[in-house]
Structures are given as structure tokens and as C-alpha cells.
Amino acid sequence: MSIYILSYLHFLTFVVYLFLTVYVVYKSPRSSLNWACALFTFCLASWSIGFSVFHHPQTSEPAADLVMKIFTFTPYTVTSCILLFTLVFVNKKSRTLKNPLFYFFLIVFPAVFTYQTWVNNMMTPVKRLYGWDFVWMKSFYVYFYFFQYAVFITISVVLLIQAYRRTSDFGRRTQILWILIPTVIVYLIGTVTNVIFPLFKISIPQVANITSLIWAFGIFYAVTRFKLLTVSFSAYSDKVISIMAEALILLDGKDNIVNLNDSALKLCDCSLGEVVGKNIYDFIDKKYFIPDPAEAGGGNIKNRQISLKCSRPEPIPVLFSTSFLTAKEKVIGRIVVLNDISQLAASQKNTELLNRELREKIGELERFQKVAVNRELKMIELKKEIEKLQAGNNV
């Protein structure tokens, strides 16, 4: 009975992964993050059902070889799915996700390695007491797979660490940790059981798909406890903020830019990647963040006319407002609201120019009137003098 336990355990693992696949899609069928997660868990489910046959003592050698070749795409695809999930989880708006070349590399590596397995250049089955195992062949493609596997996992871990450092939101940080820590643990255990041991022909059951349950339970806990992969009110509020006419900039506790809406990006004439992580003082003078003692508002500032520095040649006149974001009476950041008043400022400038020209014209008219009046008075005086002279001559 004990020799069948491993096969039964793989089948149970398959059921868990299949449930998780359906569960995350059910939670939010329109979410790209949920579908990326479901794709990953589906690969693990396929991997597990294949191993339930591969690790069965009654499986014949031809059947083991066929199962190995049919389900061999799953371990090769898992690393691509991890990278895709991580990138969507960290930043759904990443330009990488819009690049067809990114998806080409996600697909081409598993396709090449699967083909090489079918032509017997990757692995070969070996009989064990509990069924069958595979051992890696010493070929170029095997070592290239190890390299690709390590690179994809390392990129995923680095992206998660960077995302953790950039955010000061406690809930978001907790979500990242529940993805990051299981990923590292599963990566280390899976590398030992499914890469190093088979490479050196050490007879230990290959259970990377089972140890990946750590990652699956981490996801499940994050879903139920911290609302990961669920469409919440905050998700809808993010959508509303993104279409607001006002430029909104979210800062962390150190006044570094965490996020911007589309209006802010358009106002600054830049992309999200160019400004996220930079300090807001690179764009707005620090003195404008100092509240006026005469104003009430607990440090909040409302409708202050300032100049915004950005990639454009001239500073942009804006109305500037800001307020602190707090959690448990602790300041965790602030939100900045900017209203573009460049057209209004231009209109005011034109009005000032027109008023200046009008004042100049009025001044000219006043001077002309003064000259004309003085001339008329002189003419009257001269006329009187002429009349006096004429009267004297008549006498």
C-alpha cells in the first residue's frame, strides 16, 4: 500500500490545483491577474495528474515514456506562467505586457524544450520502487533549460522585491509577501528535488509539484484574508480615478511618486515608468508644500497657484491641492491634485496686455486733449489781442 501513496498524493494535488484554478477565475472572470494565476495553477494540475501515472508502480515503461512526453510541457511552462503572473501582479500597465516579443519568449522556450523531450534530448525514464522517475540527459538543451528556468524565477523574485520596496501600503505589502516567500521556498525545494537530484541520478521522488502547494496555499490565504485576486471597491475607485479630469498623484511617506492617473501623465507629458519612484520635489518646489499658518486644514493645502516643472520647455501654471493619507493615525503618504490653468493664465495675460494697451491709448488721448485744449485757449487769447489792435486802429 505504501508504494502507492506517492501516486495518490499526486492525484490529490491535482484536485487541489484544479479547485484553485476554478476558484480564482470564479472570483473575478474579467481580471487578467486571475487568468494569469489560473494558467499557472492549471499547469501545476496537469503536471500533477501526469505524475500520478508516472509514479504509479503498475505503469509500464512504454506508458511511462508516453506520459513523460505528453505532460512534459508542464514543468517547462510553469516558469513562464510564474513570470507572467508576477508581471501582471506587480504592474498591470507595464509596457512589457503589451510587447508581442515578451509572449513569444514565454511560448518559444517551453515549445523548444518539449520538442527536445520528444526527440529524447532532455530526459529519460528510470524504474523505481514507487513507479518511474526521469533523469536529465547531459545535453545543451538541458543546461539551457536550467539557465532559462533560473533567469525567469530570478526576474520574478526581483520584481516582487522591487514592488515591496516601492509601496508603503500595509495591505499591498502583505499580499506581496504571501507571493514572494512561497515563490522562493518552492523555487529552492523544486530545484533540489527536480533538477539537482535527477541530474546526479540521486534516487529521491520528484515532488516539485507537491511542494508548490505552499505557493497555492499562499495564494488561497491571500485571496480569503487580504482580498487578493478579487474585484473590490478599491478596484472600481482606481478606475474612476483614472478617468478623472483632474491630475492626481499618489505619494508615499517619503513624498516619492507611487502612481498617477492618465490626466497627470498627460499634463506632465511623460510615461508612468519615467516618473514612478521619483520625488515629487523634482516637479513641484518644496516650498509649496509648506502650509500657510493662517489657513486651517491640519497641513492640507487647497487651490494654491503654483508652477509645475516637467518635460515641457516652460513651467505649467496649475492650481495645487494636497492632503495627507493616514492609516491608524499614522501618515503613510499624501495625494496631490493639480488643475491645469494654463489657458486661464494665458487669457489673463492677454487681458492684461489689452488693458495696458487701452491705458496707453487713453493716456495718448488725454495728452492730445490737453494739447488741443491749450491750443484752443491760445487761439482765443490771440483773437482777443487782434480785436484790441483793430479797435485801437479805428480810433
C-alpha positions, 0 to 999 in steps of 0.5 A: 500500500505504501508504494502507492501513496506517492501516486495518490498524493499526486492525484490529490494535488491535482484536485487541489490545483484544479479547485484553485484554478476554478476558484480564482477565475470564479472570483473575478472572470474579467481580471487578467491577474486571475487568468494569469494565476489560473494558467499557472495553477492549471499547469501545476494540475496537469503536471500533477495528474501526469505524475500520478501515472508516472509514479504509479508502480503498475505503469509500464515503461512504454506508458511511462515514456508516453506520459513523460512526453505528453505532460512534459510541457508542464514543468517547462511552462510553469516558469513562464506562467510564474513570470507572467503572473508576477508581471501582471501582479506587480504592474498591470500597465507595464509596457512589457505586457503589451510587447508581442516579443515578451509572449513569444519568449514565454511560448518559444522556450517551453515549445523548444524544450518539449520538442527536445523531450520528444526527440529524447534530448532532455530526459529519460525514464528510470524504474523505481520502487514507487513507479518511474522517475526521469533523469536529465540527459547531459545535453545543451538543451538541458543546461539551457533549460536550467539557465532559462528556468533560473533567469525567469524565477530570478526576474520574478523574485526581483520584481516582487522585491522591487514592488515591496520596496516601492509601496508603503501600503500595509495591505499591498505589502502583505499580499506581496509577501504571501507571493514572494516567500512561497515563490522562493521556498518552492523555487529552492525545494523544486530545484533540489528535488527536480533538477539537482537530484535527477541530474546526479541520478540521486534516487529521491521522488520528484515532488516539485509539484507537491511542494508548490502547494505552499505557493497555492496555499499562499495564494488561497490565504491571500485571496480569503484574508487580504482580498487578493485576486478579487474585484473590490471597491478599491478596484472600481475607485482606481478606475474612476480615478483614472478617468478623472479630469483632474491630475492626481498623484499618489505619494508615499511617506517619503513624498516619492511618486507611487502612481498617477492617473492618465490626466497627470501623465498627460499634463506632465507629458511623460510615461508612468515608468519615467516618473514612478519612484521619483520625488515629487520635489523634482516637479513641484518646489518644496516650498509649496508644500509648506502650509500657510499658518493662517489657513486651517486644514491640519497641513492640507493645502487647497487651490494654491497657484503654483508652477509645475516643472516637467518635460515641457520647455516652460513651467505649467501654471496649475492650481495645487491641492494636497492632503495627507493619507493616514492609516491608524493615525499614522501618515503613510503618504499624501495625494496631490491634485493639480488643475491645469490653468494654463489657458486661464493664465494665458487669457489673463495675460492677454487681458492684461496686455489689452488693458495696458494697451487701452491705458496707453491709448487713453493716456495718448488721448488725454495728452492730445486733449490737453494739447488741443485744449491749450491750443484752443485757449491760445487761439482765443487769447490771440483773437482777443489781442487782434480785436484790441489792435483793430479797435485801437486802429479805428480810433 
